[in-house]
Amino acid sequence: MTDASIFTRIYRGEIPGDIVAETERVFAIRDIDPQAPVHLLVIPKDETYRDVTELASGDPALLAEMVSLAKRLADEEANGEYRLIFNNGASAAQSVFHVHAHVLANIEENKLVGF
Ligand code: DGP
């Protein structure tokens, strides 16, 4: 049996993490190392899917639920505009292999991060 991901452990309350929103199947936390004034992670509660490629083919409705929560958070914390980033694979800077979307907003002009 593999260990639960860090995000699953946060959701279970085993590791500190501020859950800022949740839906039936998705939750959101603030990134520990923010790259923009608003930097949230939107994460499925179930860690079955490693990355967005697997998720899109396995459960597109869950992907849609993630995008919907991202938009709701961008409305609540910014002006509704946001970047949505999925890193896919270690050489593309993915470090946690439990699919998650980075939601970045209130980005200063010319300060787009490349991570
Ligand atoms: P990625 O590199 O795309 O796999 O993004 C993983 C993100 O997860 C990274 O931006 C930092 C964040 N992260 C890692 N550990 C923790 C943690 O314990 N708490 C929180 N809030 N974020 C974390």
Backbone and ligand atoms as CSV (ligand in chain L), in Angstrom:
chain,resi,resn,atom,element,x,y,z
A,1,MET,N,N,0.842,-1.197,0.000
A,1,MET,CA,C,0.000,0.000,0.000
A,1,MET,C,C,0.880,1.250,0.000
A,2,THR,N,N,0.558,2.214,-0.860
A,2,THR,CA,C,1.371,3.423,-0.876
A,2,THR,C,C,0.850,4.414,0.165
A,3,ASP,N,N,1.730,5.302,0.578
A,3,ASP,CA,C,1.342,6.314,1.570
A,3,ASP,C,C,0.358,7.301,0.956
A,4,ALA,N,N,-0.489,7.856,1.816
A,4,ALA,CA,C,-1.399,8.913,1.363
A,4,ALA,C,C,-0.579,10.131,0.945
A,5,SER,N,N,-1.077,10.865,-0.025
A,5,SER,CA,C,-0.366,12.065,-0.474
A,5,SER,C,C,-0.429,13.133,0.611
A,6,ILE,N,N,0.427,14.116,0.463
A,6,ILE,CA,C,0.430,15.229,1.428
A,6,ILE,C,C,-0.919,15.947,1.425
A,7,PHE,N,N,-1.567,16.023,0.257
A,7,PHE,CA,C,-2.859,16.723,0.196
A,7,PHE,C,C,-3.954,15.912,0.891
A,8,THR,N,N,-3.925,14.604,0.711
A,8,THR,CA,C,-4.894,13.759,1.421
A,8,THR,C,C,-4.701,13.916,2.925
A,9,ARG,N,N,-3.448,13.965,3.347
A,9,ARG,CA,C,-3.175,14.085,4.789
A,9,ARG,C,C,-3.629,15.445,5.323
A,10,ILE,N,N,-3.518,16.479,4.510
A,10,ILE,CA,C,-4.049,17.792,4.922
A,10,ILE,C,C,-5.570,17.699,5.029
A,11,TYR,N,N,-6.201,17.098,4.023
A,11,TYR,CA,C,-7.668,17.019,4.057
A,11,TYR,C,C,-8.152,16.232,5.269
A,12,ARG,N,N,-7.424,15.199,5.626
A,12,ARG,CA,C,-7.810,14.391,6.799
A,12,ARG,C,C,-7.522,15.088,8.127
A,13,GLY,N,N,-6.753,16.185,8.078
A,13,GLY,CA,C,-6.408,16.890,9.319
A,13,GLY,C,C,-5.158,16.337,9.992
A,14,GLU,N,N,-4.412,15.494,9.272
A,14,GLU,CA,C,-3.197,14.914,9.856
A,14,GLU,C,C,-2.017,15.870,9.774
A,15,ILE,N,N,-2.102,16.818,8.835
A,15,ILE,CA,C,-1.056,17.833,8.633
A,15,ILE,C,C,-1.784,19.170,8.610
A,16,PRO,N,N,-1.195,20.212,9.221
A,16,PRO,CA,C,-1.872,21.509,9.190
A,16,PRO,C,C,-2.048,22.022,7.764
A,17,GLY,N,N,-3.156,22.665,7.526
A,17,GLY,CA,C,-3.429,23.227,6.205
A,17,GLY,C,C,-4.797,23.871,6.262
A,18,ASP,N,N,-4.857,25.072,5.775
A,18,ASP,CA,C,-6.083,25.842,5.875
A,18,ASP,C,C,-6.984,25.507,4.685
A,19,ILE,N,N,-8.051,24.744,4.912
A,19,ILE,CA,C,-8.973,24.424,3.815
A,19,ILE,C,C,-9.910,25.624,3.637
A,20,VAL,N,N,-9.773,26.309,2.514
A,20,VAL,CA,C,-10.509,27.560,2.320
A,20,VAL,C,C,-11.873,27.346,1.672
A,21,ALA,N,N,-12.055,26.202,1.012
A,21,ALA,CA,C,-13.353,25.938,0.370
A,21,ALA,C,C,-13.426,24.459,0.046
A,22,GLU,N,N,-14.653,23.965,-0.087
A,22,GLU,CA,C,-14.797,22.606,-0.582
A,22,GLU,C,C,-16.140,22.422,-1.259
A,23,THR,N,N,-16.180,21.452,-2.153
A,23,THR,CA,C,-17.422,21.022,-2.787
A,23,THR,C,C,-17.554,19.540,-2.470
A,24,GLU,N,N,-18.487,18.898,-3.106
A,24,GLU,CA,C,-18.689,17.475,-2.802
A,24,GLU,C,C,-17.410,16.657,-2.979
A,25,ARG,N,N,-16.683,16.932,-4.057
A,25,ARG,CA,C,-15.537,16.062,-4.359
A,25,ARG,C,C,-14.189,16.782,-4.413
A,26,VAL,N,N,-14.192,18.090,-4.136
A,26,VAL,CA,C,-12.986,18.897,-4.331
A,26,VAL,C,C,-12.784,19.811,-3.124
A,27,PHE,N,N,-11.520,20.101,-2.797
A,27,PHE,CA,C,-11.252,21.093,-1.756
A,27,PHE,C,C,-10.122,22.013,-2.215
A,28,ALA,N,N,-9.933,23.124,-1.480
A,28,ALA,CA,C,-8.902,24.094,-1.849
A,28,ALA,C,C,-8.140,24.525,-0.608
A,29,ILE,N,N,-6.817,24.687,-0.794
A,29,ILE,CA,C,-5.944,25.199,0.274
A,29,ILE,C,C,-5.075,26.310,-0.300
A,30,ARG,N,N,-4.449,27.083,0.584
A,30,ARG,CA,C,-3.462,28.063,0.124
A,30,ARG,C,C,-2.124,27.362,-0.067
A,31,ASP,N,N,-1.451,27.719,-1.175
A,31,ASP,CA,C,-0.139,27.127,-1.413
A,31,ASP,C,C,0.825,27.584,-0.331
A,32,ILE,N,N,1.664,26.672,0.124
A,32,ILE,CA,C,2.612,26.973,1.192
A,32,ILE,C,C,3.698,27.958,0.731
A,33,ASP,N,N,3.904,28.049,-0.576
A,33,ASP,CA,C,4.960,28.906,-1.141
A,33,ASP,C,C,4.350,29.763,-2.252
A,34,PRO,N,N,3.527,30.747,-1.870
A,34,PRO,CA,C,2.743,31.470,-2.896
A,34,PRO,C,C,3.594,32.206,-3.912
A,35,GLN,N,N,3.189,32.089,-5.160
A,35,GLN,CA,C,3.883,32.730,-6.280
A,35,GLN,C,C,3.107,33.931,-6.810
A,36,ALA,N,N,2.014,34.284,-6.161
A,36,ALA,CA,C,1.187,35.432,-6.554
A,36,ALA,C,C,0.379,35.819,-5.315
A,37,PRO,N,N,-0.179,37.029,-5.289
A,37,PRO,CA,C,-0.968,37.442,-4.120
A,37,PRO,C,C,-2.084,36.445,-3.778
A,38,VAL,N,N,-2.715,35.886,-4.778
A,38,VAL,CA,C,-3.649,34.782,-4.547
A,38,VAL,C,C,-3.041,33.545,-5.206
A,39,HIS,N,N,-2.755,32.539,-4.421
A,39,HIS,CA,C,-2.209,31.279,-4.960
A,39,HIS,C,C,-2.825,30.138,-4.156
A,40,LEU,N,N,-3.821,29.522,-4.776
A,40,LEU,CA,C,-4.560,28.435,-4.136
A,40,LEU,C,C,-4.320,27.145,-4.909
A,41,LEU,N,N,-4.521,26.044,-4.239
A,41,LEU,CA,C,-4.480,24.732,-4.887
A,41,LEU,C,C,-5.864,24.125,-4.801
A,42,VAL,N,N,-6.393,23.703,-5.932
A,42,VAL,CA,C,-7.699,23.043,-5.979
A,42,VAL,C,C,-7.437,21.562,-6.253
A,43,ILE,N,N,-7.986,20.722,-5.377
A,43,ILE,CA,C,-7.530,19.328,-5.301
A,43,ILE,C,C,-8.736,18.387,-5.147
A,44,PRO,N,N,-8.791,17.308,-5.913
A,44,PRO,CA,C,-9.842,16.310,-5.642
A,44,PRO,C,C,-9.603,15.642,-4.282
A,45,LYS,N,N,-10.668,15.341,-3.579
A,45,LYS,CA,C,-10.532,14.658,-2.287
A,45,LYS,C,C,-9.951,13.254,-2.468
A,46,ASP,N,N,-10.249,12.645,-3.600
A,46,ASP,CA,C,-9.771,11.311,-3.936
A,46,ASP,C,C,-8.470,11.441,-4.731
A,47,GLU,N,N,-7.435,10.742,-4.298
A,47,GLU,CA,C,-6.140,10.913,-4.957
A,47,GLU,C,C,-5.881,9.898,-6.072
A,48,THR,N,N,-6.928,9.324,-6.623
A,48,THR,CA,C,-6.772,8.319,-7.677
A,48,THR,C,C,-5.941,8.817,-8.851
A,49,TYR,N,N,-6.163,10.065,-9.269
A,49,TYR,CA,C,-5.528,10.557,-10.488
A,49,TYR,C,C,-4.248,11.313,-10.162
A,50,ARG,N,N,-3.181,10.968,-10.875
A,50,ARG,CA,C,-1.870,11.581,-10.621
A,50,ARG,C,C,-1.735,12.949,-11.261
A,51,ASP,N,N,-2.358,13.117,-12.425
A,51,ASP,CA,C,-2.181,14.385,-13.141
A,51,ASP,C,C,-3.419,14.660,-13.989
A,52,VAL,N,N,-3.432,15.828,-14.615
A,52,VAL,CA,C,-4.651,16.246,-15.310
A,52,VAL,C,C,-4.925,15.399,-16.549
A,53,THR,N,N,-3.892,14.813,-17.135
A,53,THR,CA,C,-4.108,13.958,-18.299
A,53,THR,C,C,-4.935,12.736,-17.904
A,54,GLU,N,N,-4.536,12.105,-16.807
A,54,GLU,CA,C,-5.296,10.944,-16.310
A,54,GLU,C,C,-6.707,11.364,-15.893
A,55,LEU,N,N,-6.799,12.500,-15.231
A,55,LEU,CA,C,-8.098,12.959,-14.742
A,55,LEU,C,C,-9.052,13.260,-15.895
A,56,ALA,N,N,-8.559,13.937,-16.913
A,56,ALA,CA,C,-9.423,14.337,-18.033
A,56,ALA,C,C,-10.016,13.126,-18.741
A,57,SER,N,N,-9.226,12.052,-18.853
A,57,SER,CA,C,-9.801,10.881,-19.513
A,57,SER,C,C,-10.597,10.016,-18.554
A,58,GLY,N,N,-10.223,10.024,-17.258
A,58,GLY,CA,C,-10.890,9.146,-16.301
A,58,GLY,C,C,-12.162,9.706,-15.707
A,59,ASP,N,N,-12.194,11.032,-15.494
A,59,ASP,CA,C,-13.361,11.619,-14.819
A,59,ASP,C,C,-13.487,13.105,-15.192
A,60,PRO,N,N,-13.911,13.374,-16.437
A,60,PRO,CA,C,-13.983,14.775,-16.876
A,60,PRO,C,C,-14.917,15.623,-16.019
A,61,ALA,N,N,-15.935,15.006,-15.420
A,61,ALA,CA,C,-16.844,15.793,-14.572
A,61,ALA,C,C,-16.114,16.300,-13.324
A,62,LEU,N,N,-15.189,15.510,-12.826
A,62,LEU,CA,C,-14.405,15.945,-11.660
A,62,LEU,C,C,-13.478,17.097,-12.047
A,63,LEU,N,N,-12.909,17.028,-13.237
A,63,LEU,CA,C,-12.084,18.139,-13.728
A,63,LEU,C,C,-12.935,19.403,-13.840
A,64,ALA,N,N,-14.139,19.265,-14.341
A,64,ALA,CA,C,-15.036,20.422,-14.462
A,64,ALA,C,C,-15.368,20.986,-13.082
A,65,GLU,N,N,-15.530,20.114,-12.097
A,65,GLU,CA,C,-15.824,20.583,-10.732
A,65,GLU,C,C,-14.633,21.377,-10.176
A,66,MET,N,N,-13.413,20.947,-10.515
A,66,MET,CA,C,-12.219,21.693,-10.084
A,66,MET,C,C,-12.193,23.081,-10.717
A,67,VAL,N,N,-12.477,23.151,-12.017
A,67,VAL,CA,C,-12.452,24.448,-12.707
A,67,VAL,C,C,-13.529,25.364,-12.126
A,68,SER,N,N,-14.668,24.790,-11.842
A,68,SER,CA,C,-15.757,25.582,-11.281
A,68,SER,C,C,-15.377,26.163,-9.913
A,69,LEU,N,N,-14.727,25.368,-9.072
A,69,LEU,CA,C,-14.296,25.891,-7.771
A,69,LEU,C,C,-13.197,26.939,-7.947
A,70,ALA,N,N,-12.301,26.727,-8.901
A,70,ALA,CA,C,-11.252,27.716,-9.170
A,70,ALA,C,C,-11.876,29.073,-9.526
A,71,LYS,N,N,-12.878,29.046,-10.381
A,71,LYS,CA,C,-13.544,30.285,-10.789
A,71,LYS,C,C,-14.249,30.938,-9.595
A,72,ARG,N,N,-14.904,30.140,-8.780
A,72,ARG,CA,C,-15.590,30.691,-7.598
A,72,ARG,C,C,-14.583,31.378,-6.671
A,73,LEU,N,N,-13.433,30.775,-6.483
A,73,LEU,CA,C,-12.417,31.369,-5.610
A,73,LEU,C,C,-11.850,32.646,-6.227
A,74,ALA,N,N,-11.671,32.633,-7.545
A,74,ALA,CA,C,-11.179,33.843,-8.219
A,74,ALA,C,C,-12.194,34.974,-8.107
A,75,ASP,N,N,-13.462,34.645,-8.117
A,75,ASP,CA,C,-14.504,35.664,-7.909
A,75,ASP,C,C,-14.450,36.196,-6.485
A,76,GLU,N,N,-14.224,35.298,-5.532
A,76,GLU,CA,C,-14.244,35.696,-4.123
A,76,GLU,C,C,-12.983,36.453,-3.715
A,77,GLU,N,N,-11.839,36.058,-4.271
A,77,GLU,CA,C,-10.561,36.602,-3.775
A,77,GLU,C,C,-9.920,37.590,-4.733
A,78,ALA,N,N,-10.448,37.678,-5.959
A,78,ALA,CA,C,-9.892,38.596,-6.959
A,78,ALA,C,C,-11.061,39.100,-7.810
A,79,ASN,N,N,-10.752,39.478,-9.036
A,79,ASN,CA,C,-11.802,40.053,-9.886
A,79,ASN,C,C,-12.412,39.024,-10.837
A,80,GLY,N,N,-12.184,37.758,-10.515
A,80,GLY,CA,C,-12.748,36.699,-11.357
A,80,GLY,C,C,-11.804,36.207,-12.430
A,81,GLU,N,N,-10.658,36.905,-12.587
A,81,GLU,CA,C,-9.677,36.481,-13.591
A,81,GLU,C,C,-8.574,35.692,-12.895
A,82,TYR,N,N,-8.092,34.651,-13.552
A,82,TYR,CA,C,-7.121,33.793,-12.876
A,82,TYR,C,C,-6.344,32.963,-13.872
A,83,ARG,N,N,-5.162,32.515,-13.455
A,83,ARG,CA,C,-4.406,31.515,-14.212
A,83,ARG,C,C,-4.662,30.166,-13.571
A,84,LEU,N,N,-4.754,29.148,-14.394
A,84,LEU,CA,C,-4.963,27.785,-13.912
A,84,LEU,C,C,-3.812,26.943,-14.461
A,85,ILE,N,N,-2.975,26.439,-13.558
A,85,ILE,CA,C,-1.766,25.727,-13.988
A,85,ILE,C,C,-1.784,24.303,-13.435
A,86,PHE,N,N,-1.546,23.374,-14.331
A,86,PHE,CA,C,-1.341,21.973,-13.928
A,86,PHE,C,C,0.071,21.598,-14.355
A,87,ASN,N,N,0.905,21.214,-13.424
A,87,ASN,CA,C,2.209,20.663,-13.783
A,87,ASN,C,C,2.033,19.156,-13.954
A,88,ASN,N,N,2.595,18.634,-15.021
A,88,ASN,CA,C,2.378,17.220,-15.361
A,88,ASN,C,C,3.709,16.518,-15.577
A,89,GLY,N,N,4.181,15.856,-14.530
A,89,GLY,CA,C,5.441,15.126,-14.609
A,89,GLY,C,C,6.564,15.884,-13.918
A,90,ALA,N,N,7.529,15.109,-13.394
A,90,ALA,CA,C,8.623,15.700,-12.612
A,90,ALA,C,C,9.425,16.705,-13.435
A,91,SER,N,N,9.628,16.433,-14.710
A,91,SER,CA,C,10.437,17.360,-15.511
A,91,SER,C,C,9.643,18.602,-15.892
A,92,ALA,N,N,8.351,18.618,-15.562
A,92,ALA,CA,C,7.515,19.807,-15.764
A,92,ALA,C,C,7.161,20.435,-14.410
A,93,ALA,N,N,7.990,20.147,-13.405
A,93,ALA,CA,C,7.890,20.777,-12.081
A,93,ALA,C,C,6.770,20.227,-11.206
A,94,GLN,N,N,6.207,19.074,-11.565
A,94,GLN,CA,C,5.236,18.475,-10.641
A,94,GLN,C,C,5.994,17.800,-9.504
A,95,SER,N,N,5.604,18.105,-8.281
A,95,SER,CA,C,6.271,17.501,-7.117
A,95,SER,C,C,5.322,16.657,-6.279
A,96,VAL,N,N,4.015,16.895,-6.408
A,96,VAL,CA,C,3.030,16.105,-5.671
A,96,VAL,C,C,2.162,15.383,-6.706
A,97,PHE,N,N,2.175,14.047,-6.643
A,97,PHE,CA,C,1.522,13.265,-7.703
A,97,PHE,C,C,0.113,12.845,-7.291
A,98,HIS,N,N,-0.617,13.844,-6.892
A,98,HIS,CA,C,-2.058,13.798,-6.601
A,98,HIS,C,C,-2.566,15.040,-7.322
A,99,VAL,N,N,-3.306,14.820,-8.398
A,99,VAL,CA,C,-3.599,15.943,-9.298
A,99,VAL,C,C,-4.119,17.169,-8.535
A,100,HIS,N,N,-3.625,18.343,-8.943
A,100,HIS,CA,C,-4.037,19.598,-8.308
A,100,HIS,C,C,-3.852,20.723,-9.316
A,101,ALA,N,N,-4.699,21.727,-9.200
A,101,ALA,CA,C,-4.607,22.907,-10.055
A,101,ALA,C,C,-4.121,24.074,-9.215
A,102,HIS,N,N,-3.126,24.782,-9.738
A,102,HIS,CA,C,-2.702,26.034,-9.120
A,102,HIS,C,C,-3.621,27.134,-9.641
A,103,VAL,N,N,-4.197,27.902,-8.739
A,103,VAL,CA,C,-5.057,29.035,-9.106
A,103,VAL,C,C,-4.327,30.301,-8.679
A,104,LEU,N,N,-3.924,31.102,-9.669
A,104,LEU,CA,C,-3.168,32.328,-9.383
A,104,LEU,C,C,-3.979,33.528,-9.827
A,105,ALA,N,N,-4.036,34.540,-8.955
A,105,ALA,CA,C,-4.816,35.731,-9.295
A,105,ALA,C,C,-4.205,36.957,-8.639
A,106,ASN,N,N,-4.732,38.118,-9.037
A,106,ASN,CA,C,-4.184,39.412,-8.590
A,106,ASN,C,C,-2.705,39.530,-8.927
A,107,ILE,N,N,-2.350,39.033,-10.102
A,107,ILE,CA,C,-0.944,39.007,-10.514
A,107,ILE,C,C,-0.530,40.397,-10.981
A,108,GLU,N,N,0.603,40.866,-10.475
A,108,GLU,CA,C,1.092,42.178,-10.905
A,108,GLU,C,C,1.512,42.104,-12.373
A,109,GLU,N,N,1.369,43.224,-13.065
A,109,GLU,CA,C,1.747,43.265,-14.470
A,109,GLU,C,C,3.204,42.835,-14.637
A,110,ASN,N,N,3.486,42.052,-15.646
A,110,ASN,CA,C,4.840,41.566,-15.940
A,110,ASN,C,C,5.441,40.698,-14.837
A,111,LYS,N,N,4.594,40.136,-14.016
A,111,LYS,CA,C,5.108,39.262,-12.947
A,111,LYS,C,C,4.564,37.845,-13.089
A,112,LEU,N,N,4.401,37.384,-14.316
A,112,LEU,CA,C,3.929,36.017,-14.510
A,112,LEU,C,C,5.021,35.052,-14.074
A,113,VAL,N,N,4.651,34.129,-13.206
A,113,VAL,CA,C,5.649,33.167,-12.743
A,113,VAL,C,C,5.705,31.990,-13.706
A,114,GLY,N,N,6.877,31.430,-13.830
A,114,GLY,CA,C,7.036,30.258,-14.693
A,114,GLY,C,C,7.429,29.067,-13.850
A,115,PHE,N,N,6.470,28.484,-13.212
A,115,PHE,CA,C,6.825,27.337,-12.372
A,115,PHE,C,C,5.938,26.164,-12.755
L,1,DGP,P1,P,3.465,20.956,-7.981
L,1,DGP,O1,O,4.904,21.373,-7.987
L,1,DGP,O2,O,2.692,21.428,-9.191
L,1,DGP,O3,O,3.322,19.477,-7.710
L,1,DGP,O4,O,2.815,21.739,-6.748
L,1,DGP,C1,C,2.832,21.302,-5.437
L,1,DGP,C2,C,2.531,22.483,-4.587
L,1,DGP,O5,O,2.146,22.033,-3.305
L,1,DGP,C3,C,3.706,23.433,-4.369
L,1,DGP,O6,O,3.432,24.687,-4.998
L,1,DGP,C4,C,3.819,23.595,-2.875
L,1,DGP,C5,C,2.545,22.979,-2.355
L,1,DGP,N1,N,2.705,22.283,-1.101
L,1,DGP,C6,C,3.564,21.254,-0.842
L,1,DGP,N2,N,3.441,20.851,0.428
L,1,DGP,C7,C,2.479,21.628,0.985
L,1,DGP,C8,C,1.896,21.686,2.290
L,1,DGP,O7,O,2.237,20.941,3.213
L,1,DGP,N3,N,0.926,22.634,2.484
L,1,DGP,C9,C,0.521,23.476,1.489
L,1,DGP,N4,N,-0.430,24.367,1.798
L,1,DGP,N5,N,1.040,23.445,0.255
L,1,DGP,C10,C,2.017,22.539,0.015
